[in-house]
Amino acid sequence: LKGKLFKMSAPSPAHQVVQSNLNIELGLYFRNQKCQIYPAPFDVRLPAKGETGDAIHTVVQPDLCVVCDRTKIDSRGCIGAPDLVIEIISPGNSKKELKQKFKLYEEAGVREYWVIHPTEEYVIVNVLENNHYKTLSPIVDDEVHSVIFPTLKVHTKEIFRN
């Protein structure tokens, strides 16, 4: 993040189950649409003002992201903000790292950002409004509704199905 390396531990089995479930649900939803889902490992390069090419210092690998503007995709991944980013919490994620990613995605213009807690089984949706995230109430045992994709609904039972 912003030119600093963060050591990441391997994802937990619960993390991988959630990621797999979301790959299926979102993959079905976005099939035959202009938007494409990209699961980790997939580089997202978020340039600061004036940064281009190899000068971009901020590279993240969200657990899942959705990109609707295909011109943002190149042979190295995505350059610029995806439309939707999903991060799945792992025991190795620090609160500092999560706060930094929240701010980073907000500043980059990621329109919607989900944070999923696989062990506690809830989802938090953050929606960009006037360049700042509005954090919606945690979703437990209910449907997660995307704000930017109004017909996208995924029940938490499907997200956390094991």
Contact map, one row per residue, 1 for C-alpha under 8 A:
111111000000000000000000000000000000000000000000000000001111000000000000000000000000000000000000000000000000000000000000000000000000000000000000000000000000000000
111100000000000000000000000000000000000000000000000000001110000000000000000000000000000000000000000000000000000000000000000000000000000000000000000000000000000000
111110000000000000000000000000000000000000000000000000001110000000000000000000000000000000000000000000000000000000000000000000000000000000000000000000000000000000
111111000000000000000000000000000000000000000000000000000000000000000000000000000000000000000000000000000000000000000000000000000000000000000000000000000000000000
101111100000000000000000000000000000000000000000000000000000000000000000000000000000000000000000000000000000000000000000000000000000000000000000000000000000000000
100111110000000000000000000000000000000000000000000000000000000000000000000000000000000000000000000000000000000000000000000000000000000000000000000000000000000000
000011111000000000000000000000000000000000000000000000000000000000000000000000000000000000000000000000000000000000000000000000000000000000000000000000000000000000
000001111100000000000000000000000000000000000000000000000000000000000000000000000000000000011000000000000000000000000000000000000000000000000000000000000000000000
000000111110000000000000000000000000000000000000000000000000000000000000000000000000000000010000000000000000000000000000000000000000000000000000000000000000000000
000000011111000000000000000000000000000000000000000000000000000000000000000000000000000000000000000000000000000000000000000000000000000000000000000000000000000000
000000001111101100000000000000000000000000000000000000000000000000000000000000000000000001000000000000000000000000000000000000000000000000000000000000000000000000
000000000111111100000000000000000000000000000000000000000000000000000000000000000000000001100000000000000000000000000000000000000000000000000000000000000000000000
000000000011111110000000000000000000000000000000000000000000000000000000000000000000000000000000000000000000000000000000000000000000000000000000000000000000000000
000000000001111111000000000000000000000000000000000000000000000000000000000000000000000000000000000000000000000000000110000000000000000000000000000000000000000000
000000000011111111100000000000000000000000000000000000000000000000000000000000000000000111000000000000000000000000000100000000000000000000000000000000000000000000
000000000011111111110000000000000000000000000000000000000000000000000000000000000000000000000000000000000000000000000000000000000000000000000000000000000000000000
000000000000111111111000000000000000000000000000000000000000000000000000000000000000000000000000000000000000000000000000000000000000000000000000000000000000000111
000000000000011111111100000000000000000000000000000000000000000000000000000000000000000100000000000000000000000000000100000000000000000000000000000000000000001110
000000000000001111111110000000000000000000000000000000000000001100000000000000000000000100000000000000000000000000000000000000000000000000000000000000000000000000
000000000000000111111111000000000000000000000000000000000000000000000000000000000000000000000000000000000000000000000000000000000000000000000000000000000000000000
000000000000000011111111100000000000000000000000000000000000000000000000000000000000000000000000000000000000000000000000000000000000000000000000000000000000011110
000000000000000001111111111000000000000000000000000000000000000000000000000000000000000000000000000000000000000000000000000000000000000000000000000000000000001000
000000000000000000111111111000000000101000000000000000000000000100000000000000000000000000000000000000000000000000000000000000000000000000000000000000000000000000
000000000000000000011111111100000000000000000000000000000000000000000000000000000000000000000000000000000000000000000000000000000000000000000000000000000000000000
000000000000000000001111111110000000000000000000000000000000000000000000000000000000000000000000000000000000000000000000000000000000000000000000000000000100010000
000000000000000000000111111111000000100000000000000000000000000000000000000000000000000000000000000000000000000000000000000000000000000000000000000000000000000000
000000000000000000000111111111100000100000000000000000000000000000000000000000000000000000000000000000000000000000000000000000000000000000000000000000000000000000
000000000000000000000001111111100000000000000000000000000000000000000000000000000000000000000000000000000000000000000000000000000000000000000000000000000000000000
000000000000000000000000111111100000000000000000000000000000000000000000000000000000000000000000000000000000000000000000000000000000000000000000000000010000000000
000000000000000000000000011111111111100000000000000000000000000000000000000000000000000000000000000000000000000000000000000000000000000000000000000000000000000000
000000000000000000000000001111111001000000000000000000000000000000000000000000000000000000000000000000000000000000000000000000000000000000000000000000000000000000
000000000000000000000000000001111100000000000000000000000000000000000000000000000000000000000000000000000000000000000000000000000000000000000000000000000000000000
000000000000000000000000000001111111000000000000000000000000000000000000000000000000000000000000000000000000000000000000000000000000000000000000000000000000000000
000000000000000000000000000001011111000000000000000000000000000000011100000000000000000000000000000000000000000000000000000000000000000000000000000000000000000000
000000000000000000000000000001001111100000000000000000000000000001111100000000000000000000000000000000000000000000000000000000000000000000000000000000000000000000
000000000000000000000000000001101111110000000000000000000000000001110000000000000000000000000000000000000000000000000000000000000000000000000000000000000000000000
000000000000000000000010011001000011111000000000000000000000000111100000000000000000000000000000000000000000000000000000000000000000000000000000000000000000000000
000000000000000000000000000000000001111101000000000000000000000111100000000000000000000000000000000000000000000000000000000000000000000000000000000000000000000000
000000000000000000000010000000000000111111000000000000000000011110000000000000000000000000000000000000000000000000000000000000000000000000000000000000000000000000
000000000000000000000000000000000000011111100000000000000000111100000000000000000000000000000000000000000000000000000000000000000000000000000000000000000000000000
000000000000000000000000000000000000001111100000000000000000111000000000000000000000000000000000000000000000000000000000000000000000000000000000000000000000000000
000000000000000000000000000000000000011111110000000000000000110000000000000011000000000000000000000000000000000000000000000000000000000000000000000000000000000000
000000000000000000000000000000000000000111111000000000000011110000000000000111000000000000000000000000000000000000000000000000000000000000000000000000000000000000
000000000000000000000000000000000000000001111100000000000011110000000000000011111100000000000000000000000000000000000000000000000000000000000000000000000000000000
000000000000000000000000000000000000000000111110000000011111000000000000000011110000000000000000000000000000000000000000000000000000000000000000000000000000000000
000000000000000000000000000000000000000000011111000000011111000000000000000000111000000000000000000000000001000000000000000000000000000000000000000000000000000000
000000000000000000000000000000000000000000001111111100011100000000000000000000110000000000000000000000000000000000000000000000000000000000000000000000000000000000
000000000000000000000000000000000000000000000111111000010100000000000000000000000000000000000000000000000000000000000000000000000000000000000000000000000000000000
000000000000000000000000000000000000000000000011111000000000000000000000000000000000000000000000000000000000000000000000000000000000000000000000000000000000000000
000000000000000000000000000000000000000000000011111100000000000000000000000000000000000000000000000000000000000000000000000000000000000000000000000000000000000000
000000000000000000000000000000000000000000000011111110110000000000000000000000000000000000000000000000000000000000000000000000000000000000000000000000000000000000
000000000000000000000000000000000000000000000010011111110000000000000000000000000000000000000000000000000000000000000000000000000000000000000000000000000000000000
000000000000000000000000000000000000000000000000001111110000000000000000000000000000000000000000000000000000000000000000000000000000000000000000000000000000000000
000000000000000000000000000000000000000000000000000111111000000000000000000000000000000000000000000000000000000000000000000000000000000000000000000000000000000000
000000000000000000000000000000000000000000000000001111111000000000000000000000000000000000000000000000000000000000000000000000000000000000000000000000000000000000
000000000000000000000000000000000000000000001111001111111110000000000000000000000000000000000000000000000000000000000000000000000000000000000000000000000000000000
111000000000000000000000000000000000000000001110000001111110000000000000000000000000000000000000000000000000000000000000000000000000000000000000000000000000000000
111000000000000000000000000000000000000000001111000000011111000000000000000000000000000000000000000000000000000000000000000000000000000000000000000000000000000000
111000000000000000000000000000000000000000111100000000011111100000000000000000000000000000000000000000000000000000000000000000000000000000000000000000000000000000
100000000000000000000000000000000000000000111100000000000111110000000000000000000000000000000000000000000000000000000000000000000000000000000000000000000000000000
000000000000000000000000000000000000000111110000000000000011111000000000000000000000000000000000000000000000000000000000000000000000000000000000000000000000000000
000000000000000000000000000000000000001111110000000000000001111110000000000000000000111000000000000000000000000000000000000000000000000000000000000000000000000000
000000000000000000100000000000000000001110000000000000000000111110000000000000000000111100000000000000000000000000000000000000000000000000000000000000000000000000
000000000000000000100010000000000000111100000000000000000000011111000000000000000000111000000000000000000000000000000000000000000000000000000000000000000000000000
000000000000000000000000000000000000111000000000000000000000011111100000000000000111110000000000000000000000000000000000000000000000000000000000000000000000000000
000000000000000000000000000000000011110000000000000000000000000111110000000000000111100000000000000000000000000000000000000000000000000000000000000000000000000000
000000000000000000000000000000000011110000000000000000000000000011111101000000000111000000000000000000000000000000000000000000000000000000000000000000000000000000
000000000000000000000000000000000111000000000000000000000000000001111100000000000110000000000000000000000000000000000000000000000000000000000000000000000000000000
000000000000000000000000000000000110000000000000000000000000000000111111100000000000000000000000000000000000000000000000000000000000000000000000000000000000000000
000000000000000000000000000000000110000000000000000000000000000000111111100000000000000000000000000000000000000000000000000000000000000000000000000000000000000000
000000000000000000000000000000000000000000000000000000000000000000001111110000000000000000000000000000000000000000000000000000000000000000000000000000000000000000
000000000000000000000000000000000000000000000000000000000000000000101111110001110000000000000000000000000000000000000000000000000000000000000000000000000000000000
000000000000000000000000000000000000000000000000000000000000000000001111111111100000000000000000000000000000000000000000000000000000000000000000000000000000000000
000000000000000000000000000000000000000000000000000000000000000000000011111111100000000000000000000000000000000000000000000000000000000000000000000000000000000000
000000000000000000000000000000000000000000000000000000000000000000000000111110000000000000000000000000000000000000000000000000000000000000000000000000000000000000
000000000000000000000000000000000000000000100000000000000000000000000000111111000000000000000000000000000000000000000000000000000000000000000000000000000000000000
000000000000000000000000000000000000000001111000000000000000000000000000111111100000000000000000000000000000000000000000000000000000000000000000000000000000000000
000000000000000000000000000000000000000001111000000000000000000000000001110111111100000000000000000000000000000000000000000000000000000000000000000000000000000000
000000000000000000000000000000000000000000011110000000000000000000000001110011111000000000000000000000000000000000000000000000000000000000000000000000000000000000
000000000000000000000000000000000000000000011110000000000000000000000001000001111100000000000000000000000001000000000000000000000000000000000000000000000000000000
000000000000000000000000000000000000000000010100000000000000000000000000000001111110000000000000000000001001110000000000000000000000000000000000000000000000000000
000000000000000000000000000000000000000000010000000000000000000011110000000001011111100000000000000000000000011000000000000000000000000000000000000000000000000000
000000000000000000000000000000000000000000000000000000000000000011110000000000001111100000000000000000000000011100000000000000000000000000000000000000000000000000
000000000000000000000000000000000000000000000000000000000000000011100000000000000111110000000000000000000000011111000000000000000000000000000000000000000000000000
000000000000000000000000000000000000000000000000000000000000011111000000000000000111111000000000000000000000010111000000000000000000000000000000000000000000000000
000000000000000000000000000000000000000000000000000000000000011110000000000000000001111100000000000000000000000011110000000000000000000000000000000000000000000000
000000000000000000000000000000000000000000000000000000000000011100000000000000000000111110000000000000000000000011110000000000000000000000000000000000000000000000
000000000000001001100000000000000000000000000000000000000000001000000000000000000000011111000000000000000000000000111100000000000000000000000000000000000000000000
000000000000001000000000000000000000000000000000000000000000000000000000000000000000001111101000000000000000000000111100000000000000000000000000000000000000000000
000000000011001000000000000000000000000000000000000000000000000000000000000000000000000111111000000000000000000000001000000000000000000000000000000000000000000000
000000000001000000000000000000000000000000000000000000000000000000000000000000000000000011111100000000000000000000000000000000000000000000000000000000000000000000
000000011000000000000000000000000000000000000000000000000000000000000000000000000000000001111100000000000000000000000000000000000000000000000000000000000000000000
000000010000000000000000000000000000000000000000000000000000000000000000000000000000000011111110110000000000000000000000000000000000000000000000000000000000000000
000000000000000000000000000000000000000000000000000000000000000000000000000000000000000000111111110000000000000000000000000000000000000000000000000000000000000000
000000000000000000000000000000000000000000000000000000000000000000000000000000000000000000001111111000000000000000000000000000000000000000000000000000000000000000
000000000000000000000000000000000000000000000000000000000000000000000000000000000000000000000111111100000000000000000000000000000000000000000000000000000000000000
000000000000000000000000000000000000000000000000000000000000000000000000000000000000000000001111111110000000000000000000000000000000000000000000000000000000000000
000000000000000000000000000000000000000000000000000000000000000000000000000000000000000000001111111111000000000000000000000000000000000000000000000000000000000000
000000000000000000000000000000000000000000000000000000000000000000000000000000000000000000000011111111100000000000000000000000000000000000000000000000000000000000
000000000000000000000000000000000000000000000000000000000000000000000000000000000000000000000001111111110000000000000000000000000000000000000000000000000000000000
000000000000000000000000000000000000000000000000000000000000000000000000000000000000000000000000111111111000000000000000000000000000000000000000000000000000000000
000000000000000000000000000000000000000000000000000000000000000000000000000000000000000000000000011111111100000000000000000000000000000000000000000000000000000000
000000000000000000000000000000000000000000000000000000000000000000000000000000000000000000000000001111111110000000000000000000000000000000000000000000000000000000
000000000000000000000000000000000000000000000000000000000000000000000000000000000000000000000000000111111111000000000000000000000000000000000000000000000000000000
000000000000000000000000000000000000000000000000000000000000000000000000000000001000000000000000000011111111110010000000000000000000000000000000000000000000000000
000000000000000000000000000000000000000000000000000000000000000000000000000000000000000000000000000001111111111000000000000000010011100000000000000000000000000000
000000000000000000000000000000000000000000000000000000000000000000000000000000000000000000000000000000111111110000000000000000000011000000000000000000000000000000
000000000000000000000000000000000000000000000100000000000000000000000000000000011000000000000000000000011111110000000000000000000000000000000000000000000000000000
000000000000000000000000000000000000000000000000000000000000000000000000000000001000000000000000000000001111111000000000000000010010000000000000000000000000000000
000000000000000000000000000000000000000000000000000000000000000000000000000000001111100000000000000000001111111110000000000000010000000000000000000000000000000000
000000000000000000000000000000000000000000000000000000000000000000000000000000000111000000000000000000000100111110000000000000110000000000000000000100000000000000
000000000000000000000000000000000000000000000000000000000000000000000000000000000011100000000000000000000000011111000000000011110000000000000000011100000000000000
000000000000000000000000000000000000000000000000000000000000000000000000000000000001111000000000000000001000011111100000000011100000000000000000000000000000000000
000000000000000000000000000000000000000000000000000000000000000000000000000000000001111000000000000000000000000111110000001111000000000000000000000000000000000000
000000000000000000000000000000000000000000000000000000000000000000000000000000000000011110000000000000000000000011111000001110000000000000000000000000000000000000
000000000000000000000000000000000000000000000000000000000000000000000000000000000000011110000000000000000000000001111100111100000000000000000000000000000000000000
000000000000000000000000000000000000000000000000000000000000000000000000000000000000000111000000000000000000000000111111111000000000000000000000000000000000000000
000000000000011001000000000000000000000000000000000000000000000000000000000000000000000110000000000000000000000000011111110000000000000000000000000000000000000100
000000000000010000000000000000000000000000000000000000000000000000000000000000000000000000000000000000000000000000001111100000000000000000000000000000000000000000
000000000000000000000000000000000000000000000000000000000000000000000000000000000000000000000000000000000000000000001111110000000000000000000000000000000000000000
000000000000000000000000000000000000000000000000000000000000000000000000000000000000000000000000000000000000000000011111111000000000000000010000000000000001000100
000000000000000000000000000000000000000000000000000000000000000000000000000000000000000000000000000000000000000000011101111100000000000001111000000000000001000000
000000000000000000000000000000000000000000000000000000000000000000000000000000000000000000000000000000000000000001111000111110000000000001110001000000000001000000
000000000000000000000000000000000000000000000000000000000000000000000000000000000000000000000000000000000000000001110000011111000000001111100000000000000000000000
000000000000000000000000000000000000000000000000000000000000000000000000000000000000000000000000000000000000000111100000001111100000001111000000010000000000000000
000000000000000000000000000000000000000000000000000000000000000000000000000000000000000000000000000000000000000111000000000111110000111100000000000000000000000000
000000000000000000000000000000000000000000000000000000000000000000000000000000000000000000000000000000000000001110000000000011111000111100000000001000000000000000
000000000000000000000000000000000000000000000000000000000000000000000000000000000000000000000000000000000100111100000000000001111111110000000000000000000000000000
000000000000000000000000000000000000000000000000000000000000000000000000000000000000000000000000000000000000000000000000000000111111110000000000000000000000000000
000000000000000000000000000000000000000000000000000000000000000000000000000000000000000000000000000000000000000000000000000000011111000000000000000000000000000000
000000000000000000000000000000000000000000000000000000000000000000000000000000000000000000000000000000000110100000000000000000011111100000000000000000000000000000
000000000000000000000000000000000000000000000000000000000000000000000000000000000000000000000000000000000110000000000000000000011111110000000000000000000000000000
000000000000000000000000000000000000000000000000000000000000000000000000000000000000000000000000000000000100000000000000000001111011111000000000000000000000000000
000000000000000000000000000000000000000000000000000000000000000000000000000000000000000000000000000000000000000000000000000001111001111100000000000000000000000000
000000000000000000000000000000000000000000000000000000000000000000000000000000000000000000000000000000000000000000000000000111100000111110000000000000000000000000
000000000000000000000000000000000000000000000000000000000000000000000000000000000000000000000000000000000000000000000000000111100000011111000000000000000000000000
000000000000000000000000000000000000000000000000000000000000000000000000000000000000000000000000000000000000000000000000000110000000001111100000000000000000000000
000000000000000000000000000000000000000000000000000000000000000000000000000000000000000000000000000000000000000000000000011110000000000111110000000000000000000000
000000000000000000000000000000000000000000000000000000000000000000000000000000000000000000000000000000000000000000000000011100000000000011111111000000000001000000
000000000000000000000000000000000000000000000000000000000000000000000000000000000000000000000000000000000000000000000000111000000000000001111100000000000001000000
000000000000000000000000000000000000000000000000000000000000000000000000000000000000000000000000000000000000000000000000010000000000000000111110000000000011100000
000000000000000000000000000000000000000000000000000000000000000000000000000000000000000000000000000000000000000000000000000000000000000000111111000000000011100000
000000000000000000000000000000000000000000000000000000000000000000000000000000000000000000000000000000000000000000000000000000000000000000101111100000001111000000
000000000000000000000000000000000000000000000000000000000000000000000000000000000000000000000000000000000000000000000000001000000000000000100111110000001111000000
000000000000000000000000000000000000000000000000000000000000000000000000000000000000000000000000000000000000000000000000000000000000000000000011111001111100000000
000000000000000000000000000000000000000000000000000000000000000000000000000000000000000000000000000000000000000100000000000010000000000000000001111111111000000000
000000000000000000000000000000000000000000000000000000000000000000000000000000000000000000000000000000000000000100000000000000100000000000000000111111000000000000
000000000000000000000000000000000000000000000000000000000000000000000000000000000000000000000000000000000000001100000000000000000000000000000000011111000000000000
000000000000000000000000000000000000000000000000000000000000000000000000000000000000000000000000000000000000000000000000000000000000000000000000011111110000000000
000000000000000000000000000000000000000000000000000000000000000000000000000000000000000000000000000000000000000000000000000000000000000000000000111111111000000000
000000000000000000000000000000000000000000000000000000000000000000000000000000000000000000000000000000000000000000000000000000000000000000000000110011111000000000
000000000000000000000000000010000000000000000000000000000000000000000000000000000000000000000000000000000000000000000000000000000000000000000000110011111100000000
000000000000000000000000000000000000000000000000000000000000000000000000000000000000000000000000000000000000000000000000000000000000000000000011110001111110000000
000000000000000000000000100000000000000000000000000000000000000000000000000000000000000000000000000000000000000000000000000000000000000000000011100000011111011000
000000000000000000000000000000000000000000000000000000000000000000000000000000000000000000000000000000000000000000000000000000000000000000001111000000001111111000
000000000000000000000000000000000000000000000000000000000000000000000000000000000000000000000000000000000000000000000000111000000000000000111111000000000111111100
000000000000000000000000000000000000000000000000000000000000000000000000000000000000000000000000000000000000000000000000000000000000000000001100000000000011111110
000000000000000000001000100000000000000000000000000000000000000000000000000000000000000000000000000000000000000000000000000000000000000000000000000000000111111110
000000000000000001001100000000000000000000000000000000000000000000000000000000000000000000000000000000000000000000000000000000000000000000000000000000000111111110
000000000000000011001000000000000000000000000000000000000000000000000000000000000000000000000000000000000000000000000100100000000000000000000000000000000001111111
000000000000000011001000000000000000000000000000000000000000000000000000000000000000000000000000000000000000000000000000000000000000000000000000000000000000111111
000000000000000010000000000000000000000000000000000000000000000000000000000000000000000000000000000000000000000000000000000000000000000000000000000000000000000111
